[in-house]
Amino acid sequence: MPARRPRTATTNWTECFKGSPATAGGSLVCGTCLDARGLAASHLIEEASRSTMDELAGWVVAVDQVLTF
């Protein structure tokens, strides 16, 4: 199996997720992670919103499939 090259910091995540079927129901972004990186909710794409662990837990219970990374 050939070696896989890891993604770099130059990956444009906005382009990866914008208009993706994975964001059709919205996307949650970890508030603690945003704070640790000095990012505000205004830095997020339209389909994403700042979230909490309580909101994430509610989504996980309510849905059939979850994508995390």
Biopython code that builds the backbone (N, CA, C, O; Angstrom):
import numpy as np
from Bio.PDB.StructureBuilder import StructureBuilder

atoms = [
    (1, "MET", "N", (0.846, -1.168, 0.000)),
    (1, "MET", "CA", (0.000, 0.000, 0.000)),
    (1, "MET", "C", (0.897, 1.238, 0.000)),
    (1, "MET", "O", (1.824, 1.328, 0.804)),
    (2, "PRO", "N", (0.630, 2.188, -0.892)),
    (2, "PRO", "CA", (1.463, 3.389, -0.933)),
    (2, "PRO", "C", (1.234, 4.256, 0.301)),
    (2, "PRO", "O", (0.150, 4.259, 0.886)),
    (3, "ALA", "N", (2.258, 4.979, 0.678)),
    (3, "ALA", "CA", (2.152, 5.876, 1.831)),
    (3, "ALA", "C", (1.186, 7.007, 1.513)),
    (3, "ALA", "O", (1.153, 7.513, 0.391)),
    (4, "ARG", "N", (0.419, 7.390, 2.486)),
    (4, "ARG", "CA", (-0.512, 8.507, 2.304)),
    (4, "ARG", "C", (0.100, 9.768, 2.865)),
    (4, "ARG", "O", (0.688, 9.765, 3.946)),
    (5, "ARG", "N", (-0.040, 10.823, 2.135)),
    (5, "ARG", "CA", (0.474, 12.103, 2.589)),
    (5, "ARG", "C", (-0.558, 12.762, 3.496)),
    (5, "ARG", "O", (-1.713, 12.910, 3.097)),
    (6, "PRO", "N", (-0.172, 13.163, 4.707)),
    (6, "PRO", "CA", (-1.150, 13.791, 5.597)),
    (6, "PRO", "C", (-1.563, 15.163, 5.073)),
    (6, "PRO", "O", (-0.806, 15.833, 4.370)),
    (7, "ARG", "N", (-2.775, 15.562, 5.431)),
    (7, "ARG", "CA", (-3.221, 16.903, 5.061)),
    (7, "ARG", "C", (-2.327, 17.925, 5.750)),
    (7, "ARG", "O", (-1.812, 17.681, 6.841)),
    (8, "THR", "N", (-2.154, 19.040, 5.117)),
    (8, "THR", "CA", (-1.317, 20.087, 5.687)),
    (8, "THR", "C", (-2.182, 21.236, 6.179)),
    (8, "THR", "O", (-3.396, 21.254, 5.977)),
    (9, "ALA", "N", (-1.544, 22.175, 6.818)),
    (9, "ALA", "CA", (-2.254, 23.337, 7.338)),
    (9, "ALA", "C", (-2.816, 24.196, 6.213)),
    (9, "ALA", "O", (-3.613, 25.099, 6.467)),
    (10, "THR", "N", (-2.417, 23.931, 4.986)),
    (10, "THR", "CA", (-2.898, 24.734, 3.861)),
    (10, "THR", "C", (-4.211, 24.202, 3.290)),
    (10, "THR", "O", (-4.738, 24.766, 2.330)),
    (11, "THR", "N", (-4.744, 23.128, 3.863)),
    (11, "THR", "CA", (-6.028, 22.604, 3.398)),
    (11, "THR", "C", (-7.102, 23.667, 3.598)),
    (11, "THR", "O", (-7.217, 24.240, 4.681)),
    (12, "ASN", "N", (-7.877, 23.928, 2.572)),
    (12, "ASN", "CA", (-8.946, 24.911, 2.662)),
    (12, "ASN", "C", (-10.221, 24.185, 3.094)),
    (12, "ASN", "O", (-10.967, 23.676, 2.258)),
    (13, "TRP", "N", (-10.462, 24.141, 4.396)),
    (13, "TRP", "CA", (-11.604, 23.402, 4.930)),
    (13, "TRP", "C", (-12.927, 24.025, 4.516)),
    (13, "TRP", "O", (-13.934, 23.324, 4.416)),
    (14, "THR", "N", (-12.940, 25.329, 4.274)),
    (14, "THR", "CA", (-14.169, 25.975, 3.807)),
    (14, "THR", "C", (-14.611, 25.350, 2.498)),
    (14, "THR", "O", (-15.787, 25.029, 2.325)),
    (15, "GLU", "N", (-13.676, 25.175, 1.578)),
    (15, "GLU", "CA", (-14.003, 24.577, 0.286)),
    (15, "GLU", "C", (-14.376, 23.106, 0.429)),
    (15, "GLU", "O", (-15.214, 22.606, -0.321)),
    (16, "CYS", "N", (-13.767, 22.412, 1.378)),
    (16, "CYS", "CA", (-14.077, 20.992, 1.580)),
    (16, "CYS", "C", (-15.522, 20.786, 2.043)),
    (16, "CYS", "O", (-16.169, 19.820, 1.638)),
    (17, "PHE", "N", (-16.024, 21.679, 2.880)),
    (17, "PHE", "CA", (-17.337, 21.476, 3.485)),
    (17, "PHE", "C", (-18.456, 22.284, 2.869)),
    (17, "PHE", "O", (-19.617, 21.882, 2.953)),
    (18, "LYS", "N", (-18.147, 23.400, 2.259)),
    (18, "LYS", "CA", (-19.192, 24.266, 1.723)),
    (18, "LYS", "C", (-20.007, 23.530, 0.670)),
    (18, "LYS", "O", (-19.457, 23.029, -0.311)),
    (19, "GLY", "N", (-21.307, 23.467, 0.872)),
    (19, "GLY", "CA", (-22.191, 22.801, -0.076)),
    (19, "GLY", "C", (-22.156, 21.286, -0.007)),
    (19, "GLY", "O", (-22.806, 20.618, -0.812)),
    (20, "SER", "N", (-21.415, 20.734, 0.931)),
    (20, "SER", "CA", (-21.310, 19.286, 1.075)),
    (20, "SER", "C", (-22.603, 18.703, 1.638)),
    (20, "SER", "O", (-23.247, 19.326, 2.483)),
    (21, "PRO", "N", (-22.988, 17.510, 1.173)),
    (21, "PRO", "CA", (-24.174, 16.868, 1.764)),
    (21, "PRO", "C", (-24.029, 16.681, 3.269)),
    (21, "PRO", "O", (-25.024, 16.638, 3.992)),
    (22, "ALA", "N", (-22.795, 16.570, 3.736)),
    (22, "ALA", "CA", (-22.558, 16.383, 5.170)),
    (22, "ALA", "C", (-22.987, 17.604, 5.971)),
    (22, "ALA", "O", (-23.246, 17.490, 7.169)),
    (23, "THR", "N", (-23.067, 18.765, 5.337)),
    (23, "THR", "CA", (-23.463, 19.976, 6.055)),
    (23, "THR", "C", (-24.921, 20.345, 5.823)),
    (23, "THR", "O", (-25.372, 21.397, 6.276)),
    (24, "ALA", "N", (-25.666, 19.493, 5.121)),
    (24, "ALA", "CA", (-27.067, 19.802, 4.813)),
    (24, "ALA", "C", (-27.888, 20.048, 6.068)),
    (24, "ALA", "O", (-28.764, 20.913, 6.072)),
    (25, "GLY", "N", (-27.623, 19.309, 7.123)),
    (25, "GLY", "CA", (-28.351, 19.496, 8.371)),
    (25, "GLY", "C", (-27.646, 20.448, 9.311)),
    (25, "GLY", "O", (-28.095, 20.660, 10.437)),
    (26, "GLY", "N", (-26.555, 21.020, 8.862)),
    (26, "GLY", "CA", (-25.760, 21.904, 9.692)),
    (26, "GLY", "C", (-24.561, 21.173, 10.263)),
    (26, "GLY", "O", (-24.488, 19.945, 10.226)),
    (27, "SER", "N", (-23.642, 21.928, 10.781)),
    (27, "SER", "CA", (-22.443, 21.367, 11.395)),
    (27, "SER", "C", (-22.195, 22.073, 12.715)),
    (27, "SER", "O", (-22.394, 23.282, 12.839)),
    (28, "LEU", "N", (-21.762, 21.310, 13.687)),
    (28, "LEU", "CA", (-21.425, 21.872, 14.985)),
    (28, "LEU", "C", (-19.915, 21.990, 15.102)),
    (28, "LEU", "O", (-19.180, 21.102, 14.669)),
    (29, "VAL", "N", (-19.457, 23.082, 15.684)),
    (29, "VAL", "CA", (-18.034, 23.306, 15.885)),
    (29, "VAL", "C", (-17.789, 23.456, 17.383)),
    (29, "VAL", "O", (-18.493, 24.197, 18.070)),
    (30, "CYS", "N", (-16.799, 22.754, 17.867)),
    (30, "CYS", "CA", (-16.457, 22.760, 19.285)),
    (30, "CYS", "C", (-16.073, 24.164, 19.762)),
    (30, "CYS", "O", (-15.106, 24.751, 19.277)),
    (31, "GLY", "N", (-16.843, 24.692, 20.714)),
    (31, "GLY", "CA", (-16.561, 26.018, 21.256)),
    (31, "GLY", "C", (-15.212, 26.084, 21.946)),
    (31, "GLY", "O", (-14.512, 27.089, 21.820)),
    (32, "THR", "N", (-14.830, 25.050, 22.667)),
    (32, "THR", "CA", (-13.538, 25.016, 23.336)),
    (32, "THR", "C", (-12.405, 25.056, 22.313)),
    (32, "THR", "O", (-11.393, 25.724, 22.526)),
    (33, "CYS", "N", (-12.579, 24.338, 21.198)),
    (33, "CYS", "CA", (-11.562, 24.328, 20.141)),
    (33, "CYS", "C", (-11.433, 25.706, 19.486)),
    (33, "CYS", "O", (-10.328, 26.156, 19.182)),
    (34, "LEU", "N", (-12.577, 26.371, 19.273)),
    (34, "LEU", "CA", (-12.540, 27.723, 18.713)),
    (34, "LEU", "C", (-11.792, 28.666, 19.649)),
    (34, "LEU", "O", (-10.939, 29.438, 19.210)),
    (35, "ASP", "N", (-12.114, 28.602, 20.941)),
    (35, "ASP", "CA", (-11.458, 29.464, 21.921)),
    (35, "ASP", "C", (-9.953, 29.222, 21.968)),
    (35, "ASP", "O", (-9.173, 30.171, 22.040)),
    (36, "ALA", "N", (-9.544, 27.960, 21.927)),
    (36, "ALA", "CA", (-8.126, 27.607, 22.006)),
    (36, "ALA", "C", (-7.336, 28.163, 20.821)),
    (36, "ALA", "O", (-6.131, 28.390, 20.919)),
    (37, "ARG", "N", (-8.029, 28.379, 19.702)),
    (37, "ARG", "CA", (-7.370, 28.879, 18.496)),
    (37, "ARG", "C", (-7.631, 30.360, 18.262)),
    (37, "ARG", "O", (-7.223, 30.919, 17.244)),
    (38, "GLY", "N", (-8.310, 30.988, 19.208)),
    (38, "GLY", "CA", (-8.592, 32.411, 19.095)),
    (38, "GLY", "C", (-9.549, 32.759, 17.972)),
    (38, "GLY", "O", (-9.467, 33.846, 17.400)),
    (39, "LEU", "N", (-10.463, 31.838, 17.648)),
    (39, "LEU", "CA", (-11.413, 32.054, 16.555)),
    (39, "LEU", "C", (-12.788, 32.409, 17.100)),
    (39, "LEU", "O", (-13.212, 31.890, 18.132)),
    (40, "ALA", "N", (-13.472, 33.292, 16.402)),
    (40, "ALA", "CA", (-14.834, 33.672, 16.761)),
    (40, "ALA", "C", (-15.807, 32.941, 15.842)),
    (40, "ALA", "O", (-15.420, 32.438, 14.788)),
    (41, "ALA", "N", (-17.058, 32.888, 16.245)),
    (41, "ALA", "CA", (-18.079, 32.242, 15.420)),
    (41, "ALA", "C", (-18.178, 32.909, 14.051)),
    (41, "ALA", "O", (-18.609, 32.276, 13.088)),
    (42, "SER", "N", (-17.788, 34.166, 13.952)),
    (42, "SER", "CA", (-17.833, 34.880, 12.676)),
    (42, "SER", "C", (-16.855, 34.306, 11.651)),
    (42, "SER", "O", (-16.964, 34.607, 10.462)),
    (43, "HIS", "N", (-15.905, 33.486, 12.092)),
    (43, "HIS", "CA", (-14.950, 32.840, 11.185)),
    (43, "HIS", "C", (-15.522, 31.583, 10.529)),
    (43, "HIS", "O", (-14.903, 31.026, 9.622)),
    (44, "LEU", "N", (-16.687, 31.137, 10.972)),
    (44, "LEU", "CA", (-17.260, 29.882, 10.484)),
    (44, "LEU", "C", (-18.046, 30.083, 9.192)),
    (44, "LEU", "O", (-18.536, 31.178, 8.915)),
    (45, "ILE", "N", (-18.159, 29.011, 8.405)),
    (45, "ILE", "CA", (-19.002, 29.059, 7.213)),
    (45, "ILE", "C", (-20.459, 29.074, 7.648)),
    (45, "ILE", "O", (-20.772, 28.729, 8.787)),
    (46, "GLU", "N", (-21.352, 29.471, 6.746)),
    (46, "GLU", "CA", (-22.783, 29.589, 7.073)),
    (46, "GLU", "C", (-23.379, 28.323, 7.666)),
    (46, "GLU", "O", (-24.209, 28.391, 8.573)),
    (47, "GLU", "N", (-22.959, 27.166, 7.159)),
    (47, "GLU", "CA", (-23.550, 25.895, 7.563)),
    (47, "GLU", "C", (-23.117, 25.444, 8.959)),
    (47, "GLU", "O", (-23.651, 24.469, 9.487)),
    (48, "ALA", "N", (-22.159, 26.143, 9.555)),
    (48, "ALA", "CA", (-21.606, 25.731, 10.844)),
    (48, "ALA", "C", (-21.979, 26.717, 11.946)),
    (48, "ALA", "O", (-22.184, 27.906, 11.700)),
    (49, "SER", "N", (-22.060, 26.191, 13.165)),
    (49, "SER", "CA", (-22.328, 27.057, 14.304)),
    (49, "SER", "C", (-21.525, 26.584, 15.515)),
    (49, "SER", "O", (-21.240, 25.398, 15.682)),
    (50, "ARG", "N", (-21.177, 27.552, 16.344)),
    (50, "ARG", "CA", (-20.473, 27.254, 17.586)),
    (50, "ARG", "C", (-21.386, 26.386, 18.440)),
    (50, "ARG", "O", (-22.596, 26.610, 18.481)),
    (51, "SER", "N", (-20.815, 25.399, 19.123)),
    (51, "SER", "CA", (-21.636, 24.448, 19.850)),
    (51, "SER", "C", (-21.095, 24.164, 21.242)),
    (51, "SER", "O", (-20.023, 24.625, 21.633)),
    (52, "THR", "N", (-21.880, 23.387, 21.967)),
    (52, "THR", "CA", (-21.503, 22.934, 23.309)),
    (52, "THR", "C", (-21.555, 21.407, 23.339)),
    (52, "THR", "O", (-22.089, 20.783, 22.422)),
    (53, "MET", "N", (-21.011, 20.821, 24.371)),
    (53, "MET", "CA", (-21.063, 19.364, 24.519)),
    (53, "MET", "C", (-22.508, 18.891, 24.698)),
    (53, "MET", "O", (-22.865, 17.816, 24.216)),
    (54, "ASP", "N", (-23.336, 19.670, 25.377)),
    (54, "ASP", "CA", (-24.749, 19.297, 25.551)),
    (54, "ASP", "C", (-25.465, 19.232, 24.201)),
    (54, "ASP", "O", (-26.230, 18.302, 23.949)),
    (55, "GLU", "N", (-25.219, 20.216, 23.336)),
    (55, "GLU", "CA", (-25.848, 20.222, 22.017)),
    (55, "GLU", "C", (-25.342, 19.050, 21.184)),
    (55, "GLU", "O", (-26.127, 18.385, 20.508)),
    (56, "LEU", "N", (-24.044, 18.795, 21.227)),
    (56, "LEU", "CA", (-23.470, 17.662, 20.493)),
    (56, "LEU", "C", (-24.092, 16.349, 20.960)),
    (56, "LEU", "O", (-24.471, 15.513, 20.139)),
    (57, "ALA", "N", (-24.197, 16.166, 22.265)),
    (57, "ALA", "CA", (-24.788, 14.935, 22.803)),
    (57, "ALA", "C", (-26.225, 14.768, 22.325)),
    (57, "ALA", "O", (-26.644, 13.658, 21.996)),
    (58, "GLY", "N", (-26.975, 15.851, 22.284)),
    (58, "GLY", "CA", (-28.356, 15.790, 21.802)),
    (58, "GLY", "C", (-28.430, 15.371, 20.348)),
    (58, "GLY", "O", (-29.297, 14.581, 19.973)),
    (59, "TRP", "N", (-27.529, 15.892, 19.522)),
    (59, "TRP", "CA", (-27.497, 15.515, 18.096)),
    (59, "TRP", "C", (-27.134, 14.046, 17.937)),
    (59, "TRP", "O", (-27.749, 13.341, 17.138)),
    (60, "VAL", "N", (-26.144, 13.578, 18.689)),
    (60, "VAL", "CA", (-25.700, 12.188, 18.571)),
    (60, "VAL", "C", (-26.838, 11.236, 18.924)),
    (60, "VAL", "O", (-27.012, 10.212, 18.264)),
    (61, "VAL", "N", (-27.603, 11.557, 19.945)),
    (61, "VAL", "CA", (-28.733, 10.724, 20.348)),
    (61, "VAL", "C", (-29.833, 10.740, 19.282)),
    (61, "VAL", "O", (-30.491, 9.724, 19.059)),
    (62, "ALA", "N", (-30.035, 11.885, 18.622)),
    (62, "ALA", "CA", (-31.159, 12.051, 17.706)),
    (62, "ALA", "C", (-30.925, 11.537, 16.278)),
    (62, "ALA", "O", (-31.888, 11.302, 15.548)),
    (63, "VAL", "N", (-29.679, 11.361, 15.877)),
    (63, "VAL", "CA", (-29.418, 11.021, 14.470)),
    (63, "VAL", "C", (-29.019, 9.565, 14.267)),
    (63, "VAL", "O", (-28.678, 8.856, 15.214)),
    (64, "ASP", "N", (-29.070, 9.138, 13.000)),
    (64, "ASP", "CA", (-28.687, 7.766, 12.642)),
    (64, "ASP", "C", (-27.194, 7.613, 12.414)),
    (64, "ASP", "O", (-26.624, 6.560, 12.699)),
    (65, "GLN", "N", (-26.552, 8.671, 11.896)),
    (65, "GLN", "CA", (-25.126, 8.614, 11.591)),
    (65, "GLN", "C", (-24.448, 9.877, 12.044)),
    (65, "GLN", "O", (-25.028, 10.962, 11.990)),
    (66, "VAL", "N", (-23.182, 9.733, 12.504)),
    (66, "VAL", "CA", (-22.391, 10.874, 12.970)),
    (66, "VAL", "C", (-21.037, 10.814, 12.284)),
    (66, "VAL", "O", (-20.426, 9.749, 12.192)),
    (67, "LEU", "N", (-20.572, 11.957, 11.803)),
    (67, "LEU", "CA", (-19.242, 12.064, 11.208)),
    (67, "LEU", "C", (-18.396, 12.937, 12.120)),
    (67, "LEU", "O", (-18.733, 14.091, 12.384)),
    (68, "THR", "N", (-17.302, 12.379, 12.592)),
    (68, "THR", "CA", (-16.373, 13.160, 13.419)),
    (68, "THR", "C", (-14.971, 13.023, 12.868)),
    (68, "THR", "O", (-14.651, 12.044, 12.193)),
    (69, "PHE", "N", (-14.158, 13.978, 13.148)),
    (69, "PHE", "CA", (-12.739, 13.904, 12.787)),
    (69, "PHE", "C", (-11.952, 14.846, 13.625)),
    (69, "PHE", "O", (-10.733, 14.934, 13.476)),
]
sb = StructureBuilder()
sb.init_structure("model")
sb.init_model(0)
sb.init_chain("A")
sb.init_seg("    ")
for serial, (resi, resn, name, xyz) in enumerate(atoms, 1):
    if name == "N":
        sb.init_residue(resn, " ", resi, " ")
    sb.init_atom(name, np.array(xyz, "f"), 0.0, 1.0, " ", f" {name:<3s}", serial, name[0])
structure = sb.get_structure()
